[in-house]
Amino acid sequence: MADRRQEILDAALALADERGLAAVSMRAVAERTGVTPMALYPQVGSKAELLDGMLERLLTELVPADAALATGAGGQDWRVRLRALAHAFRELAHGHPWAATLLFSRPSVTPDAARVVDLVYTNLLAAGVPPSEVPRLERLVSTYMIGYVASEVGGRFGSGELNPRARRGLVAAGREGALPGHAALARWLEPRVDWDAEFEADLDDLMRLIEAAAAKGSQT
């Protein structure tokens, strides 16, 4: 029974990789696995449950296989563990460009999916963040991790020699009084962005924010 469910989820993931998340339907997955749509329901339930199962499969890839990395044993610093998780999110999204949409649209309600959230909780606690602040900061951290890669693989950050912000700067340059912020920053908007370097710089800022929340908590 479990093997059959995994086969169905494999088919759904393959379909999304080939044709996008919108192509995933009970009928399409049934055709891929050679059964009728009704035969899927005992295995995965509804379409919503199918999506939850896909999300669970994706998020289990994020849970570090190394127990030391997951739990902090062996002297692993919380910063190292959170960076590893952020890089895992980025790698996952590049391997499955549609995944960010699913991650943003489905709550982590399955047991394996909840383990990823729990990893963020435990690392924020290890950083010294007050327990009352951990849920809020987890949402901030997770939203950054998912949002960055969604913007990157979805095209919001742009590609090629001229990024969207630089193009807006050109519009500002040609229209007096238009987009004054862009006009003032034109020379810094023009260079091509190194997204790898920006990702690391953003993670540095995120770590400092967590450290600040922990320091603030220690003073109260």
C-alpha positions as CSV (number, residue, x, y, z in Angstrom):
1,M,0.0,0.0,0.0
2,A,2.8,2.4,1.0
3,D,4.7,1.5,-2.2
4,R,1.6,2.3,-4.3
5,R,1.3,5.7,-2.6
6,Q,4.9,6.5,-3.3
7,E,4.5,5.5,-7.0
8,I,1.6,7.9,-7.2
9,L,3.5,10.7,-5.6
10,D,6.5,10.0,-7.9
11,A,4.2,10.3,-10.9
12,A,2.7,13.6,-9.6
13,L,6.2,15.1,-9.0
14,A,7.4,14.0,-12.4
15,L,4.3,15.5,-14.0
16,A,5.0,18.8,-12.2
17,D,8.6,18.8,-13.3
18,E,7.7,18.2,-16.9
19,R,4.6,20.5,-17.3
20,G,4.3,22.6,-14.2
21,L,2.2,22.4,-11.1
22,A,-1.0,23.4,-12.9
23,A,-0.8,20.2,-14.9
24,V,-1.1,18.1,-11.8
25,S,-4.7,16.7,-11.5
26,M,-6.1,13.5,-10.3
27,R,-6.9,12.5,-13.9
28,A,-3.5,13.4,-15.2
29,V,-1.8,11.4,-12.4
30,A,-4.1,8.5,-13.0
31,E,-3.2,8.4,-16.6
32,R,0.5,8.5,-15.7
33,T,0.1,5.6,-13.4
34,G,-2.2,3.6,-15.7
35,V,-5.3,3.5,-13.4
36,T,-8.6,5.3,-13.2
37,P,-8.9,8.5,-11.2
38,M,-11.1,6.7,-8.7
39,A,-8.3,4.3,-8.0
40,L,-6.2,7.1,-6.6
41,Y,-8.5,8.2,-3.8
42,P,-7.8,5.2,-1.4
43,Q,-4.1,6.0,-1.7
44,V,-3.9,9.8,-1.6
45,G,-7.4,11.0,-0.8
46,S,-8.4,14.3,-2.4
47,K,-6.5,16.6,-4.7
48,A,-5.6,18.7,-1.6
49,E,-4.2,15.6,0.1
50,L,-2.2,14.8,-3.1
51,L,-0.6,18.2,-3.0
52,D,0.1,17.8,0.7
53,G,1.8,14.5,-0.1
54,M,3.9,16.2,-2.8
55,L,4.9,18.9,-0.3
56,E,5.9,16.3,2.2
57,R,8.1,14.5,-0.3
58,L,9.8,17.8,-1.2
59,L,10.4,18.8,2.4
60,T,11.8,15.5,3.4
61,E,14.6,16.3,1.0
62,L,15.4,19.3,3.1
63,V,15.8,17.5,6.4
64,P,19.6,16.9,6.8
65,A,20.5,13.2,6.8
66,D,23.4,14.0,9.2
67,A,21.9,13.8,12.7
68,A,24.6,16.1,14.0
69,L,23.5,18.8,11.5
70,A,19.9,18.3,12.4
71,T,20.2,18.3,16.2
72,G,23.3,20.4,16.8
73,A,25.3,17.4,18.2
74,G,29.0,17.5,17.6
75,G,29.4,21.2,18.2
76,Q,27.5,22.3,15.0
77,D,26.6,26.0,15.3
78,W,23.0,27.1,14.7
79,R,24.1,29.5,12.0
80,V,25.7,26.6,10.1
81,R,22.5,24.6,10.4
82,L,20.2,27.4,9.2
83,R,22.5,28.2,6.3
84,A,22.5,24.5,5.3
85,L,18.7,24.6,5.4
86,A,18.6,27.8,3.3
87,H,20.9,26.3,0.7
88,A,18.8,23.1,0.7
89,F,15.7,25.2,-0.1
90,R,17.5,26.9,-2.9
91,E,18.8,23.7,-4.4
92,L,15.3,22.2,-4.1
93,A,13.7,25.1,-6.0
94,H,16.3,25.0,-8.8
95,G,15.6,21.2,-9.2
96,H,11.9,21.7,-9.1
97,P,11.1,25.3,-10.2
98,W,7.4,24.9,-9.5
99,A,8.0,23.9,-5.9
100,A,8.1,27.4,-4.4
101,T,4.5,27.9,-5.5
102,L,3.5,24.8,-3.6
103,L,5.5,25.7,-0.6
104,F,3.8,29.1,-0.4
105,S,0.3,27.8,-0.9
106,R,0.2,24.7,1.4
107,P,0.8,24.7,5.2
108,S,3.2,22.2,6.6
109,V,0.6,19.9,8.1
110,T,2.1,16.4,7.5
111,P,4.5,14.9,10.0
112,D,7.6,15.0,7.8
113,A,6.8,18.5,6.6
114,A,6.5,19.6,10.2
115,R,10.0,18.3,10.9
116,V,11.4,21.0,8.7
117,V,9.6,23.7,10.7
118,D,10.8,22.1,13.9
119,L,14.4,22.3,12.7
120,V,13.9,26.1,12.4
121,Y,12.3,26.2,15.8
122,T,15.1,24.3,17.5
123,N,17.8,26.4,15.8
124,L,16.2,29.7,16.8
125,L,16.0,28.4,20.4
126,A,19.7,27.4,20.2
127,A,20.4,30.9,19.1
128,G,18.9,32.2,22.3
129,V,15.7,33.7,20.8
130,P,13.0,33.9,23.5
131,P,10.4,31.2,23.0
132,S,7.6,33.8,22.6
133,E,9.4,35.2,19.6
134,V,10.3,31.9,17.9
135,P,7.1,31.4,16.0
136,R,7.2,34.9,14.5
137,L,10.9,34.6,13.5
138,E,10.3,31.1,12.0
139,R,7.7,32.6,9.7
140,L,10.1,35.4,8.8
141,V,13.0,33.0,8.2
142,S,10.9,30.5,6.2
143,T,9.3,33.2,4.1
144,Y,12.7,34.7,3.2
145,M,14.1,31.3,2.3
146,I,11.1,30.4,0.1
147,G,10.6,33.9,-1.2
148,Y,14.1,34.3,-2.4
149,V,14.2,31.1,-4.4
150,A,10.7,31.7,-5.7
151,S,11.8,35.1,-7.1
152,E,15.0,33.6,-8.5
153,V,13.5,30.6,-10.3
154,G,10.2,32.4,-11.2
155,G,11.9,35.2,-13.0
156,R,11.1,38.1,-10.7
157,F,14.8,38.8,-10.2
158,G,15.4,38.8,-14.0
159,S,18.2,37.4,-15.9
160,G,20.6,38.5,-18.6
161,E,22.8,41.6,-18.7
162,L,20.1,44.1,-17.6
163,N,17.9,43.3,-14.6
164,P,14.4,44.7,-14.2
165,R,15.5,47.3,-11.7
166,A,18.0,48.6,-14.2
167,R,15.3,48.8,-16.9
168,R,13.1,50.8,-14.5
169,G,16.1,53.1,-14.0
170,L,16.3,53.7,-17.7
171,V,12.6,54.7,-17.7
172,A,13.3,57.1,-14.8
173,A,16.3,58.6,-16.7
174,G,14.1,59.4,-19.7
175,R,11.2,61.0,-17.8
176,E,11.9,64.0,-15.6
177,G,10.6,63.5,-12.1
178,A,9.7,59.9,-12.7
179,L,10.9,57.3,-10.2
180,P,13.3,59.5,-8.3
181,G,14.7,56.7,-6.2
182,H,15.6,54.8,-9.3
183,A,17.2,57.8,-10.8
184,A,19.3,58.4,-7.7
185,L,20.5,54.7,-7.7
186,A,20.9,54.3,-11.4
187,R,24.7,53.5,-11.3
188,W,24.1,50.8,-8.6
189,L,21.1,49.3,-10.5
190,E,23.0,48.8,-13.7
191,P,25.6,46.2,-12.9
192,R,24.6,42.5,-13.3
193,V,23.7,41.0,-10.0
194,D,25.7,38.0,-8.6
195,W,22.7,36.1,-7.1
196,D,25.0,33.7,-5.3
197,A,26.8,36.5,-3.5
198,E,23.5,38.3,-2.8
199,F,22.0,35.1,-1.3
200,E,25.0,34.8,1.1
201,A,24.8,38.5,2.0
202,D,21.1,38.2,2.7
203,L,21.8,35.2,4.9
204,D,24.4,37.2,6.8
205,D,21.8,39.9,7.5
206,L,19.3,37.2,8.5
207,M,21.8,35.8,11.1
208,R,22.4,39.3,12.5
209,L,18.6,39.8,12.8
210,I,18.3,36.6,14.8
211,E,21.3,37.5,16.9
212,A,19.6,40.9,17.7
213,A,16.4,39.2,18.6
214,A,18.3,36.9,21.0
215,A,20.2,39.8,22.5
216,K,17.0,41.8,23.0
217,G,15.4,38.8,24.7
218,S,18.4,38.4,27.1
219,Q,17.8,41.9,28.3
220,T,14.2,41.4,29.3
